Amino acid sequence: MNQSLKGLRILNTRPQEQAYKLSQCIRASGGIAIELPTLEIQASNSDWVSLLPDLNHIDHAIFISTNAVHYCFTQLNRLNLNWPSSIQVIAIGQGTAASLQQFNIQVNAIPELPDSEHLLSLETLQDLEKQNVLLFKGKEGRPLIEEELMQKGANLVILKVYQRVMPKINPLFVQSIWRDDLVDIILLTSEQSLLNLFKLFDKEAHDWLKNKTWLVISGRLAQIASSLGIYRIKISHPNQVLNTLFDYVNKD
């Protein structure tokens, strides 16, 4: 099955350390990947460790991204803190589960789709009255998960183990992308990436952005993009981005 992207030019907006694999796949499939990271991921200060309760008393631990896994266990391993096997570990998606397995952590539940709504519908998170739950996440982000968990009666500890910041990018590079019309489709994986992209590009480039085709990984992101005036929107399952790009190229 030798499918080709036929020279399709994709703007990959994922954080630099997470963009590489997809960019390699795009190039290997005959596409052109232009990387413009709209987020930079950094460890938050280590104050969150002081909020960590006795892990032997924890019932559930929820990880909402691969970054949450990386920055949690990097710090726990540095402190030689053991992770009890009795904790029910929940990953928001397959990528997060794979990251947990790299740290030898067994994953007990993964939602069918990697988003907050499907995570909250997992059977293991329905009866949480007086259950001790850890939520590993980044600073800011959607409050939906923590709000729902507390409504369900969980004793919740929120641990913000990383933060997203605006990367420093040469403005001349950004300007060349739109002035020279270097991309056919823009890949978007988070709301913050979308907002940052409109900050990275000058206002005079915003019409160019809005007229491009965008590939997003959830219906929610599609709605947010639409609210900003973007109207050419394709939705892909996060694990099927390359196949969605193939479908887009071959639609004609």
HUBEL-V898536 format. One record per backbone hydrogen bond with DSSP energy under -1.0 kcal/mol. CO is the residue of the C=O (numbers start at 1). NH is the residue of the N-H. E is the energy in kcal/mol with one decimal. If there is no record, write none. Layout:
# HUBEL-V898536
co=CO nh=NH e=E
co=CO nh=NH e=E
This chain:
# HUBEL-V898536
co=1 nh=3 e=-1.2
co=5 nh=8 e=-2.0
co=8 nh=32 e=-3.3
co=9 nh=184 e=-2.8
co=9 nh=185 e=-1.9
co=10 nh=34 e=-3.0
co=11 nh=187 e=-2.7
co=12 nh=36 e=-2.6
co=13 nh=38 e=-1.9
co=15 nh=18 e=-1.8
co=15 nh=19 e=-1.3
co=19 nh=23 e=-2.5
co=20 nh=24 e=-2.5
co=21 nh=25 e=-2.0
co=22 nh=26 e=-2.7
co=23 nh=27 e=-2.4
co=24 nh=28 e=-2.4
co=25 nh=29 e=-1.2
co=26 nh=31 e=-2.8
co=27 nh=30 e=-1.5
co=29 nh=5 e=-3.4
co=30 nh=7 e=-2.9
co=32 nh=10 e=-3.4
co=34 nh=12 e=-2.6
co=40 nh=165 e=-2.6
co=42 nh=163 e=-2.9
co=46 nh=49 e=-1.5
co=47 nh=50 e=-1.3
co=48 nh=51 e=-1.2
co=49 nh=52 e=-1.3
co=54 nh=57 e=-2.1
co=55 nh=58 e=-1.5
co=59 nh=88 e=-2.8
co=60 nh=134 e=-2.4
co=61 nh=90 e=-3.0
co=62 nh=136 e=-3.1
co=63 nh=92 e=-1.7
co=65 nh=69 e=-1.5
co=66 nh=70 e=-2.6
co=67 nh=71 e=-2.7
co=68 nh=72 e=-1.7
co=69 nh=73 e=-2.5
co=70 nh=74 e=-1.9
co=71 nh=75 e=-1.1
co=72 nh=76 e=-2.5
co=73 nh=77 e=-2.5
co=74 nh=78 e=-1.5
co=75 nh=79 e=-1.6
co=76 nh=81 e=-2.7
co=77 nh=80 e=-1.0
co=84 nh=87 e=-1.2
co=88 nh=61 e=-2.5
co=89 nh=108 e=-2.7
co=89 nh=109 e=-1.3
co=90 nh=63 e=-2.6
co=93 nh=97 e=-2.3
co=94 nh=98 e=-2.5
co=95 nh=99 e=-1.9
co=96 nh=100 e=-2.1
co=97 nh=101 e=-2.2
co=98 nh=102 e=-1.4
co=100 nh=105 e=-2.2
co=101 nh=104 e=-1.8
co=109 nh=91 e=-2.2
co=113 nh=115 e=-2.1
co=115 nh=119 e=-2.2
co=116 nh=120 e=-2.5
co=119 nh=122 e=-1.6
co=122 nh=125 e=-1.6
co=123 nh=126 e=-1.7
co=128 nh=131 e=-2.7
co=131 nh=155 e=-3.3
co=132 nh=59 e=-2.3
co=132 nh=60 e=-2.0
co=133 nh=157 e=-2.5
co=134 nh=62 e=-3.0
co=135 nh=159 e=-3.1
co=136 nh=64 e=-1.7
co=137 nh=161 e=-2.0
co=143 nh=147 e=-2.3
co=144 nh=148 e=-2.5
co=145 nh=149 e=-2.5
co=146 nh=150 e=-2.2
co=147 nh=151 e=-1.9
co=148 nh=152 e=-1.5
co=149 nh=154 e=-2.0
co=150 nh=153 e=-1.6
co=153 nh=130 e=-2.2
co=154 nh=156 e=-1.2
co=155 nh=133 e=-2.5
co=157 nh=135 e=-2.5
co=159 nh=137 e=-2.3
co=159 nh=161 e=-1.2
co=161 nh=44 e=-1.5
co=162 nh=139 e=-2.4
co=163 nh=42 e=-2.5
co=165 nh=40 e=-2.3
co=170 nh=174 e=-1.7
co=171 nh=175 e=-2.5
co=172 nh=176 e=-1.9
co=173 nh=177 e=-1.4
co=174 nh=178 e=-1.2
co=175 nh=179 e=-2.6
co=176 nh=180 e=-2.0
co=177 nh=182 e=-2.6
co=185 nh=11 e=-2.7
co=186 nh=215 e=-3.2
co=190 nh=194 e=-1.6
co=191 nh=195 e=-2.3
co=192 nh=196 e=-2.6
co=193 nh=197 e=-2.2
co=194 nh=198 e=-1.6
co=196 nh=200 e=-2.6
co=197 nh=201 e=-1.8
co=202 nh=205 e=-2.2
co=203 nh=206 e=-1.5
co=205 nh=209 e=-2.1
co=206 nh=210 e=-2.6
co=207 nh=211 e=-1.7
co=209 nh=212 e=-1.2
co=213 nh=186 e=-2.5
co=214 nh=234 e=-3.2
co=215 nh=188 e=-3.0
co=216 nh=236 e=-2.8
co=218 nh=222 e=-1.8
co=219 nh=223 e=-2.0
co=220 nh=224 e=-2.1
co=221 nh=225 e=-2.7
co=222 nh=226 e=-2.5
co=223 nh=227 e=-2.0
co=225 nh=230 e=-2.0
co=226 nh=229 e=-1.8
co=231 nh=233 e=-1.0
co=232 nh=214 e=-2.9
co=234 nh=216 e=-2.9
co=237 nh=240 e=-2.4
co=240 nh=244 e=-2.5
co=241 nh=245 e=-2.1
co=242 nh=246 e=-2.2
co=243 nh=247 e=-2.5
co=244 nh=248 e=-2.2
co=245 nh=249 e=-2.3
co=246 nh=250 e=-2.2
